[in-house]
Amino acid sequence: MGLQRGGVAEEKTWPIEGVIEVSFPDEETARIVYESVLYEHESVPYRRSRIEFLRDGKKIVIRFLAKDNSALRGTLNSYLRWIKVAIDSLEV
């Protein structure tokens, strides 16, 4: 799901935006974690936030738009928790 925004009215609807990048030691680890989280990304509907979730080499990039702080917190908590679970499972 890409981030798509229109004009000024659209920006007022999504006042919070940002990017988080998570770096990994190698592309294989990044790929495994990305693919582990991708199912959640594609299956969970968010009404008050928009997320672009992608892998760029050794990094996972999360670009987000949110309508309010609660939506931002909930969305980012979910993604960061899913990433942590995937990383933890690699260490088992």
Number of C-alpha atoms within 10 A of each C-alpha: 10 11 11 9 12 7 7 8 9 11 14 10 14 17 12 16 15 11 11 14 14 13 16 16 9 11 16 12 18 21 18 14 23 21 15 16 19 16 10 13 19 10 8 8 10 13 9 17 20 22 21 15 20 18 18 12 14 17 20 21 17 18 17 21 24 22 18 14 12 12 18 19 11 13 20 17 12 13 18 15 13 19 19 14 14 18 17 11 10 11 6 5
